[in-house]
Amino acid sequence: TVSEDIGCEVWAKLEMYNPGLSAKDRIALHIINTAEAAGEITEGATLIEATSGNTGYSIAMIAAVRGYKCILTVTDKISQEKYDMLKALGAQIHVCPKDADPEAPESYYQTAKRLNKEIPNSYYLNQNYSTLNMEAHYKSTGVEIWDQTEGKITHVVGSTGTGGTLCGTGLYLKQQNSDVKVFAVDSYGSVLMKYWETGVYDKNEIKPYTIEGLGKNIIPANVLFEQIDDYTKVHDKDAAQMARRIATEEGLLIGYSSGANISALYNYQ
C-alpha cells in the first residue's frame, strides 16, 4: 500500500533476519573482527559501547559467543524490552540520563569513555566516530542492495543516527551509479539536519524525543553530509503510527526508526 500511495515501487531491506535482529550486527562484527586482527581485542577483553540498544545487542551477542565481557551505556529512554534482552545476553548496563549534554560526565558517551579508561584490557567500539561502522555497510549492505535490485535502485532512504548504515550504503551505490539519490531522515530534537543545511552545530535544536536509534545531539564521523541529497525530519508520533500501520498491513513488526523512514517517504513525494 505504501508503494501505491507514493506512486513507485518501494522496497525494504529486512535486517531483522540477521541473528541479532538488526543491521547493527554488521558493524559490531566488522569492528570486532578488525580489532581482533589488529591485536586490539585479546582474550578476556571487555567490550564497551554507548548504544540506543540495537548495537549493544549485537555486541553482547558476539561477546557471549567469543567469551568476552560486555559493558553497555544506554540512556533512560531505552525500552524495557531492549534492556531485558541485553541483560539476558549477560551484558552489564549503565543507564544514563537521556537529556545530559554530550560532554557532561554523566552522558552515556562520556560514561563509556570513562569505563574504557578505568577497565584494563577493555575496547571501546565507538560506533559514532569509528568509520569502520560506515565501512561495514559499504562492504556489505550497499553491495547486497545493488545486487538484489539488479542495479535498478534509484533512491535510498534511511535514518541517520550514527550515519553508518545510510552513508556507507549510499556511498557504495553512488559509486555504482552517480544518479542514485540518498535521502536522509532525522528526528525533531536532533542537530543533524540543521548541520547539513548550515554547517552549524546548533544546540538550540536539541530537544527531548523518544525514537530510539534516530537523530543525535552530536555530529558523528559516519554521517557523510556531502553524500546526502535531501533531508527531512519525522515526529515521534508519525514514526510510531507508521510502524503500527506496517504491522497490520504488511505483517512486519518494525521499530519506530523504520517507521520514521517510511513516514519520511511521504515528505519526499
C-alpha positions in Angstrom: 0.0 0.0 0.0 2.9 2.4 0.6 4.1 1.8 -3.0 0.6 2.7 -4.2 0.5 5.8 -2.0 3.9 7.0 -3.2 3.4 6.1 -6.9 6.5 4.0 -7.3 8.0 0.7 -6.1 9.2 0.9 -2.5 11.4 -1.9 -1.3 12.6 -2.6 2.2 15.8 -4.3 3.4 14.7 -6.6 6.2 17.6 -6.6 8.6 15.5 -8.4 11.2 16.8 -11.6 9.6 20.3 -11.1 11.0 20.9 -13.2 14.1 20.9 -10.1 16.3 17.7 -8.9 14.6 19.1 -5.6 13.2 21.6 -4.1 10.8 23.8 -3.4 13.7 25.1 -7.0 13.5 27.1 -5.8 10.5 29.0 -3.1 12.3 29.5 -5.0 15.5 31.0 -7.9 13.7 33.2 -5.8 11.4 34.6 -3.6 14.2 35.3 -6.6 16.5 36.9 -8.7 13.7 39.1 -5.8 12.6 40.2 -5.0 16.2 40.9 -8.7 16.9 43.0 -8.9 13.7 45.0 -5.8 14.9 45.5 -7.3 18.3 43.4 -4.6 20.0 40.9 -7.1 21.4 42.6 -10.1 23.1 41.5 -13.0 25.3 39.4 -11.9 28.4 38.7 -8.4 26.9 35.8 -6.3 28.0 33.8 -4.7 25.1 32.3 -1.3 25.8 29.8 0.8 23.8 27.4 3.6 24.1 24.2 2.5 22.4 20.5 3.1 22.0 20.1 -0.7 22.2 20.5 -2.5 18.8 24.2 -2.1 18.5 24.5 -3.2 22.2 22.5 -6.3 21.5 24.8 -7.2 18.6 27.9 -6.6 20.7 26.6 -8.6 23.6 25.7 -11.5 21.3 29.2 -11.6 19.8 30.8 -11.2 23.3 28.8 -14.2 24.6 29.9 -16.4 21.7 33.6 -15.3 21.9 34.0 -15.3 25.6 34.3 -11.5 26.2 32.7 -9.4 28.9 30.3 -6.7 27.7 29.5 -3.3 29.3 26.9 -1.0 27.6 26.0 2.5 28.4 22.4 3.5 27.5 20.1 6.4 28.1 17.0 6.1 30.2 14.7 6.2 27.2 15.7 2.7 26.2 12.7 0.4 26.0 12.3 -2.2 28.8 12.3 -4.9 26.1 15.7 -3.9 24.9 17.0 -3.6 28.4 15.8 -7.1 29.3 17.3 -8.6 26.1 20.7 -7.0 26.8 20.7 -8.3 30.4 19.7 -11.8 29.2 22.8 -11.9 27.0 25.0 -11.2 30.0 25.7 -7.5 29.4 26.4 -5.1 32.3 24.3 -2.0 31.7 24.8 1.6 32.9 21.7 3.7 32.5 22.5 7.4 31.9 20.2 10.5 31.7 18.9 11.0 28.1 19.0 14.8 28.3 22.6 15.0 29.5 24.9 17.3 27.4 27.2 15.0 25.3 30.2 16.4 27.1 28.8 16.0 30.6 30.4 13.3 32.7 27.1 11.6 33.2 26.2 11.3 29.5 26.3 7.8 28.0 29.1 8.8 25.7 31.4 10.1 28.4 30.4 7.2 30.7 31.6 4.7 28.1 34.9 6.6 27.6 35.5 6.7 31.3 34.9 3.0 31.7 37.2 2.3 28.8 40.0 4.2 30.6 39.3 2.6 34.0 39.0 -1.0 33.0 42.1 -2.9 31.9 42.0 -4.9 28.7 38.9 -3.1 27.5 38.0 -2.0 24.0 35.6 0.9 23.2 33.9 0.2 19.8 32.9 3.9 19.5 30.3 3.4 16.7 29.7 7.2 16.3 33.3 8.0 15.5 34.9 4.8 14.2 34.5 4.8 10.4 34.6 1.0 10.5 30.9 1.5 11.1 30.4 3.0 7.7 32.9 0.7 6.1 30.8 -2.3 7.2 27.8 -1.1 5.2 29.9 0.0 2.3 31.3 -3.6 2.0 28.1 -5.5 2.7 24.7 -3.6 2.7 25.4 -1.5 -0.3 26.7 -4.4 -2.3 23.7 -6.5 -1.4 21.2 -3.8 -2.3 22.8 -3.2 -5.6 22.8 -6.9 -6.5 19.3 -7.6 -5.1 17.8 -4.7 -7.1 19.8 -5.7 -10.2 21.2 -2.2 -10.2 17.7 -0.7 -10.7 17.7 1.3 -7.4 17.2 5.0 -7.9 16.8 6.3 -4.3 17.9 5.0 -0.9 16.1 6.4 2.2 17.4 5.8 5.7 17.6 7.3 9.2 20.7 9.0 10.5 21.8 8.1 14.0 25.5 7.3 13.8 25.0 7.6 10.0 26.9 4.5 9.1 24.1 2.5 7.6 22.8 5.1 5.2 26.1 6.7 4.3 28.1 3.6 3.9 25.4 2.1 1.8 24.8 5.3 -0.1 28.5 5.8 -0.9 28.7 2.3 -2.5 25.5 2.8 -4.5 26.6 6.2 -5.8 29.9 4.7 -6.9 27.9 2.2 -9.0 25.5 4.9 -10.4 26.1 8.5 -9.7 22.4 9.2 -10.3 21.4 7.3 -7.2 19.9 9.8 -4.6 20.5 9.5 -0.9 17.6 10.8 1.2 18.2 11.1 5.0 15.8 11.0 7.8 16.2 12.9 11.1 14.1 13.4 14.2 12.8 16.6 15.7 15.1 17.3 18.6 18.2 16.3 16.7 21.0 18.5 15.4 21.8 16.6 12.2 19.5 18.1 9.6 20.3 21.6 10.7 24.0 20.8 10.4 23.5 19.5 6.9 21.7 22.7 5.9 24.0 25.3 7.5 27.2 23.6 8.7 26.4 24.9 12.2 26.2 22.7 15.2 23.2 24.4 16.9 22.5 23.2 20.5 19.2 25.1 20.3 17.9 22.2 18.0 18.3 19.7 20.9 15.0 18.8 22.4 13.6 15.6 24.0 12.3 12.9 21.7 11.5 9.2 22.1 12.5 7.5 18.9 15.5 5.2 19.6 18.3 4.8 17.0 17.5 8.0 15.1 18.9 11.5 15.5 21.9 12.8 17.5 23.0 15.6 19.8 26.5 15.2 18.4 28.0 15.2 14.9 29.1 11.6 14.2 32.0 10.9 11.9 29.9 8.4 9.9 27.4 11.0 8.6 28.8 12.0 5.1 26.8 15.1 4.7 28.2 15.8 1.3 26.7 12.4 0.1 23.2 13.3 1.3 20.9 14.7 -1.5 18.0 15.7 0.7 17.0 15.6 4.4 13.7 15.5 6.2 12.5 15.3 9.8 9.8 13.0 11.3 7.9 13.4 14.5 7.8 10.6 17.1 4.0 10.2 16.7 4.3 9.8 12.9 7.0 7.2 13.2 5.0 5.2 15.8 1.8 5.3 13.8 3.6 4.2 10.6 5.3 1.3 12.4 1.8 0.1 13.6 0.4 0.5 10.2 3.1 -1.6 8.6 2.4 -4.3 11.2 -1.3 -4.5 10.4 -1.0 -4.0 6.6 2.3 -5.8 5.8 2.7 -8.2 8.7 6.1 -6.8 9.6 7.0 -5.9 13.2 9.4 -3.0 12.5 10.8 -0.5 15.0 10.0 3.2 15.2 13.1 4.3 13.3 12.0 2.1 10.4 8.5 3.7 10.8 10.2 7.1 10.6 11.9 6.0 7.3 8.7 5.0 5.7 6.9 8.1 7.0 9.6 10.2 5.5 8.7 8.9 2.0 5.5 10.9 2.2 7.6 14.1 2.8 9.6 13.3 -0.3 6.7 13.0 -2.7 
